[in-house]
């Protein structure tokens, strides 16, 4: 098979080799950063296939200058950066990488739960700065996790995996979602409307896709519904949380703390966020284990190879594409 494909950021070598074995030309972004828009627009022209990240917007402008594109594979579960309707109208399939990062992302949500509740990052800085002069009964007191209430916003794969882990800590679990989900309820989670969940939970963990409806799902109003002793955990998409409102809530004690793996205008932070001791921040590493990133890369590569061959990818998000392929 002869195909000319672009990979917009270096992914694991094993996945690159898969593409090289199946395609004629594989060009990989040589920079250790995302391509600028101008660089991306230049690089995508004349391609048969595109393997991209969330950092590239795939819109009419991109599709108009790459009329030979036969498929777009994203190295992620979410694909809110892709105009899927525009791709479908042009007969271009789009794929993602679901499932493989479920447990890894649930694990990082739990890492943030413990890091915020027990002030792990703050304690690390305290010791490194030489301020630890000995144990004391009131030194850096945190909050309990065991026996508390965990609220899951979004009852899909990752939300369910996060809920399942709560059993080991004797937690009460409540969840909210667009529709009731028997799978998460099998973990013992009880359905509640969002407002009720926010008022009852000691930890609120977000696991919803980014859509117009979920943008700023958690804003000033919702933060004020939470307990002042509660913690917000976000491992999904940054814009789900109104970051300006979050900074104010953390400053004025509306909530006790937050654990964030994603940011509203990533990698830029809302002014004042980095100055707060009651927030733990990670650089979007929810799926960041060696095994998971290789699985994601191999899945994305397999999807793209199928698409440039004219076949349905294993993880197609727009199966209607074939109706429009000429």
Long-range contacts (C-beta under 8 A, 24 or more apart in sequence): 1-305, 1-308, 1-309, 3-48, 3-49, 3-70, 3-308, 3-309, 4-46, 4-47, 4-48, 4-49, 5-47, 5-48, 5-49, 5-50, 5-51, 5-304, 5-308, 6-43, 6-44, 6-47, 6-49, 6-50, 6-51, 7-51, 8-34, 8-35, 8-40, 8-43, 8-50, 8-51, 8-52, 8-53, 8-55, 8-56, 9-34, 9-35, 9-53, 9-55, 9-75, 11-51, 11-75, 11-293, 11-296, 11-297, 11-300, 12-293, 12-294, 12-297, 12-298, 14-294, 14-297, 14-298, 15-294, 15-297, 15-298, 15-300, 15-301, 16-297, 16-301, 18-298, 18-301, 18-302, 18-305, 19-51, 19-301, 19-304, 19-305, 22-305, 23-48, 23-49, 23-305, 23-308, 41-65, 44-69, 48-308, 49-73, 49-304, 49-307, 49-308, 50-304, 51-75, 51-300, 51-301, 51-304, 52-81, 52-82, 54-78, 54-80, 54-81, 55-81, 56-81, 57-81, 57-82, 58-82, 58-83, 58-87, 59-83, 59-86, 60-86, 63-87, 63-90, 63-92, 70-307, 70-308, 70-310, 71-95, 71-303, 71-304, 71-306, 71-307, 71-308, 71-313, 72-307, 73-300, 73-301, 73-303, 73-304, 73-307, 73-313, 74-300, 75-296, 75-297, 75-300, 76-296, 77-101, 78-209, 78-210, 78-237, 79-317, 80-209, 80-210, 80-211, 80-237, 84-317, 84-318, 87-318, 87-321, 88-318, 88-320, 88-321, 88-324, 89-324, 90-324, 91-321, 91-322, 91-323, 91-324, 91-325, 91-326, 92-321, 93-307, 93-312, 93-313, 93-316, 93-318, 93-319, 93-321, 93-322, 94-316, 94-317, 94-318, 94-321, 95-300, 95-303, 95-304, 95-307, 95-313, 95-314, 95-315, 95-316, 95-317, 96-315, 96-317, 97-295, 97-296, 97-299, 97-300, 97-303, 97-315, 98-157, 98-315, 99-157, 100-292, 100-295, 100-296, 100-299, 101-158, 101-286, 101-287, 101-292, 101-295, 101-296, 102-157, 102-158, 102-161, 103-161, 104-286, 104-287, 104-288, 104-289, 104-292, 105-158, 105-161, 105-235, 105-286, 105-287, 106-158, 106-161, 106-162, 106-164, 106-165, 107-165, 108-235, 108-261, 108-282, 108-285, 108-286, 108-288, 109-158, 109-162, 109-205, 109-207, 109-233, 109-235, 109-259, 109-286, 110-162, 110-165, 112-233, 112-235, 112-259, 112-260, 112-261, 112-280, 112-282, 113-145, 113-150, 113-203, 113-205, 113-231, 113-233, 113-259, 114-145, 115-259, 115-280, 116-231, 116-233, 116-256, 116-257, 116-258, 116-259, 116-278, 116-279, 116-280, 117-142, 117-143, 117-144, 117-145, 117-203, 117-231, 117-257, 118-142, 118-143, 118-145, 120-280, 121-280, 122-277, 122-278, 143-202, 143-229, 143-231, 143-256, 145-169, 145-171, 145-203, 146-170, 146-171, 147-171, 148-172, 148-202, 148-203, 149-173, 149-174, 149-200, 149-201, 149-202, 149-203, 150-174, 150-201, 150-202, 150-203, 150-205, 151-175, 151-176, 151-192, 151-197, 151-198, 151-200, 151-201, 151-203, 151-204, 151-205, 152-176, 152-184, 152-189, 152-205, 152-207, 153-177, 153-194, 153-197, 153-204, 153-205, 153-206, 153-207, 153-208, 153-217, 153-218, 154-206, 154-207, 154-208, 154-209, 154-236, 155-180, 155-181, 155-183, 155-184, 155-189, 155-207, 156-181, 156-207, 158-207, 158-235, 158-236, 159-184, 159-205, 159-207, 160-184, 160-187, 162-205, 162-207, 163-187, 163-188, 163-189, 174-200, 174-201, 194-222, 195-222, 195-225, 198-222, 198-225, 198-226, 199-225, 199-226, 199-227, 201-226, 201-227, 201-230, 202-227, 202-229, 202-230, 202-231, 203-230, 203-231, 203-233, 204-230, 204-231, 204-232, 204-233, 205-233, 205-235, 206-232, 206-233, 206-234, 206-235, 206-236, 206-240, 206-241, 207-235, 207-236, 208-236, 208-237, 208-240, 209-236, 209-237, 210-236, 210-237, 210-239, 210-240, 214-240, 215-239, 215-240, 216-240, 216-241, 216-242, 217-241, 218-242, 218-245, 218-246, 219-245, 220-245, 220-248, 220-249, 223-249, 223-254, 223-255, 224-249, 224-254, 226-254, 226-255, 227-255, 227-256, 228-253, 228-254, 228-255, 228-256, 229-256, 230-255, 230-256, 231-255, 231-256, 231-257, 231-258, 231-259, 232-257, 232-258, 232-259, 233-258, 233-259, 233-260, 234-258, 234-259, 234-260, 234-261, 234-262, 235-261, 235-262, 235-286, 236-262, 237-262, 238-262, 238-263, 238-264, 238-265, 238-266, 239-264, 243-269, 243-270, 243-273, 244-270, 246-270, 246-273, 247-271, 247-272, 247-273, 247-276, 250-276, 250-278, 250-279, 251-276, 261-285, 261-286, 262-286
